[in-house]
Amino acid sequence: MSFWKSLFNSQPSTRTTTTAVDLGSQAALERDNSTEGQIIFSKDKEIDVYELEELCDAVGWSRRPIRKVKKAIQFSFLVISMWEQRGAYRRLVGFSRATSDHAFNATIWDVVVHPEFQGQGLGKELMRQMIKELRSEDISNITLFADPHVVDFYRQLGFRPDPEGIKGMFWYPNSR
């Protein structure tokens, strides 16, 4: 039983099976020549939040309240997860989600790829799938917030700072 499940869930997991997204030739990427594993992408929102938080732990993100993680996923416009599949063994190795007004704008959040899978083009493929799905819904403005150390990663995918130099503004509780 995983660390998160043992802390927050005394019942066995009732995880539902995800359905793979059709990615053409990208649907099954081999990690390296010595393994038979495949990478599968899914749009299923039924994510085991404990497994997701373990993935976030692996990259050093701060822990978040499980109830809020569930709510964030539930109310997301789009969720794409990335799974390592080896026979019957399946493990969450990447995740991203987007919120949207369902007409013009979407914002991508929580892009995460397990460190063992970074540097192999899988994060780029995860983002390409996000953009492809958002564009298929006729979303024309796609935004995201990036930490300084990943700005170049997103620039390579076509994201750029606001060309008019408009700065985002944020309101926080107790900011007065």
C-alpha positions as CSV (number, residue, x, y, z in Angstrom):
1,M,0.0,0.0,0.0
2,S,1.4,3.4,-0.9
3,F,2.4,6.0,1.5
4,W,-0.5,8.4,0.7
5,K,-3.1,5.6,0.8
6,S,-1.9,4.4,4.2
7,L,-2.1,7.9,5.6
8,F,-5.5,9.0,4.2
9,N,-7.4,5.9,3.2
10,S,-8.1,2.9,5.3
11,Q,-10.2,1.3,2.5
12,P,-8.7,-0.5,-0.5
13,S,-8.4,1.7,-3.6
14,T,-11.3,1.6,-6.1
15,R,-9.3,3.0,-9.0
16,T,-11.0,2.9,-12.4
17,T,-9.2,1.9,-15.5
18,T,-8.4,4.7,-17.8
19,T,-8.9,4.8,-21.6
20,A,-5.9,5.5,-23.8
21,V,-6.1,8.6,-26.0
22,D,-5.4,7.9,-29.7
23,L,-2.0,9.4,-30.3
24,G,-1.1,7.8,-33.6
25,S,2.6,6.8,-33.6
26,Q,3.1,8.5,-30.2
27,A,0.7,6.2,-28.4
28,A,3.4,3.8,-27.4
29,L,6.8,5.3,-26.7
30,E,9.5,2.9,-25.5
31,R,11.5,4.2,-22.6
32,D,14.7,2.6,-23.8
33,N,15.9,-0.4,-25.8
34,S,16.1,-2.6,-22.7
35,T,12.5,-2.4,-21.7
36,E,9.2,-3.5,-23.2
37,G,7.2,-0.8,-21.4
38,Q,4.9,1.6,-23.2
39,I,3.8,5.1,-22.4
40,I,0.0,5.6,-22.5
41,F,-1.8,8.9,-22.4
42,S,-5.4,9.2,-21.1
43,K,-8.1,11.9,-20.7
44,D,-9.9,10.0,-17.9
45,K,-10.4,12.3,-14.9
46,E,-10.7,9.2,-12.6
47,I,-7.1,9.6,-11.2
48,D,-6.0,8.1,-7.9
49,V,-5.2,11.3,-6.1
50,Y,-2.8,9.5,-3.7
51,E,-0.8,8.3,-6.7
52,L,-0.9,11.8,-8.1
53,E,0.5,13.2,-4.9
54,E,3.2,10.6,-4.8
55,L,4.2,11.8,-8.3
56,C,4.2,15.4,-7.1
57,D,6.3,14.3,-4.1
58,A,8.8,12.8,-6.6
59,V,9.5,16.2,-8.2
60,G,9.6,18.0,-4.9
61,W,6.3,19.8,-4.9
62,S,4.7,20.8,-1.6
63,R,1.9,18.5,-0.4
64,R,-1.6,19.7,-1.0
65,P,-4.8,18.8,0.8
66,I,-6.3,15.7,-0.9
67,R,-9.8,17.1,-0.9
68,K,-8.6,20.1,-2.8
69,V,-6.7,18.0,-5.3
70,K,-9.9,16.0,-6.0
71,K,-11.9,19.2,-6.4
72,A,-9.3,20.7,-8.8
73,I,-9.4,17.6,-11.0
74,Q,-13.2,17.4,-10.9
75,F,-13.7,21.0,-12.1
76,S,-10.9,20.9,-14.6
77,F,-11.9,21.3,-18.3
78,L,-9.2,18.8,-19.4
79,V,-7.0,16.3,-17.6
80,I,-4.3,14.3,-19.4
81,S,-2.4,11.7,-17.5
82,M,0.6,9.7,-18.7
83,W,1.1,6.1,-17.6
84,E,3.9,3.6,-17.8
85,Q,2.4,0.3,-18.9
86,R,4.4,-3.0,-18.6
87,G,2.0,-6.0,-18.9
88,A,-0.5,-5.7,-16.1
89,Y,1.7,-3.2,-14.2
90,R,0.6,0.4,-14.6
91,R,2.1,3.5,-13.0
92,L,1.3,7.2,-13.2
93,V,4.4,9.0,-14.5
94,G,2.9,12.3,-15.8
95,F,0.0,14.6,-15.4
96,S,-1.4,17.9,-16.5
97,R,-4.7,19.7,-16.4
98,A,-6.4,22.8,-17.7
99,T,-9.2,25.1,-16.6
100,S,-11.2,27.0,-19.2
101,D,-14.1,29.3,-20.0
102,H,-15.2,26.7,-22.6
103,A,-15.0,29.3,-25.4
104,F,-11.9,31.3,-25.7
105,N,-9.4,30.7,-22.9
106,A,-7.7,27.9,-21.1
107,T,-5.0,27.9,-18.5
108,I,-2.7,24.8,-18.0
109,W,-1.9,23.8,-14.5
110,D,0.0,21.1,-12.6
111,V,2.3,19.8,-15.4
112,V,4.4,17.1,-13.8
113,V,6.6,14.3,-15.1
114,H,8.3,11.8,-12.8
115,P,12.1,12.4,-12.7
116,E,12.8,8.9,-14.1
117,F,11.0,9.9,-17.2
118,Q,12.3,13.4,-17.7
119,G,14.7,14.3,-20.5
120,Q,13.1,11.8,-22.9
121,G,10.6,14.1,-24.7
122,L,7.6,12.8,-22.7
123,G,6.9,16.2,-21.1
124,K,6.9,17.8,-24.5
125,E,4.5,15.1,-25.8
126,L,2.2,15.6,-22.7
127,M,2.1,19.3,-23.5
128,R,1.5,18.7,-27.2
129,Q,-1.5,16.5,-26.3
130,M,-2.8,19.3,-24.0
131,I,-2.5,21.9,-26.8
132,K,-4.0,19.5,-29.4
133,E,-7.0,18.8,-27.2
134,L,-7.6,22.4,-26.2
135,R,-7.3,23.5,-29.9
136,S,-9.8,20.7,-30.9
137,E,-12.3,22.5,-28.5
138,D,-11.6,25.7,-30.4
139,I,-9.8,27.3,-27.5
140,S,-7.5,30.0,-29.0
141,N,-5.8,31.5,-26.0
142,I,-3.8,29.0,-23.9
143,T,-1.9,30.3,-20.9
144,L,0.2,28.9,-18.1
145,F,2.4,30.0,-15.2
146,A,6.0,28.7,-15.2
147,D,8.7,28.7,-12.6
148,P,11.9,30.4,-13.8
149,H,13.7,27.1,-14.3
150,V,11.2,25.7,-16.8
151,V,10.5,28.8,-18.9
152,D,12.8,27.6,-21.7
153,F,11.0,24.3,-21.8
154,Y,7.7,26.1,-22.5
155,R,9.4,28.5,-25.0
156,Q,10.5,25.5,-27.0
157,L,6.8,24.6,-27.3
158,G,5.7,28.0,-28.6
159,F,4.8,29.7,-25.4
160,R,6.0,33.3,-25.0
161,P,5.7,36.1,-22.6
162,D,2.8,38.5,-23.3
163,P,4.0,40.4,-26.4
164,E,2.4,43.6,-25.1
165,G,4.3,43.4,-21.8
166,I,1.2,43.1,-19.7
167,K,2.0,41.7,-16.4
168,G,-0.3,39.2,-14.6
169,M,-1.8,40.4,-11.4
170,F,-2.6,38.3,-8.4
171,W,-4.7,38.7,-5.3
172,Y,-3.9,36.7,-2.2
173,P,-5.6,36.5,1.2
174,N,-4.1,38.9,3.7
175,S,-2.3,40.8,1.0
176,R,-3.4,44.2,2.3
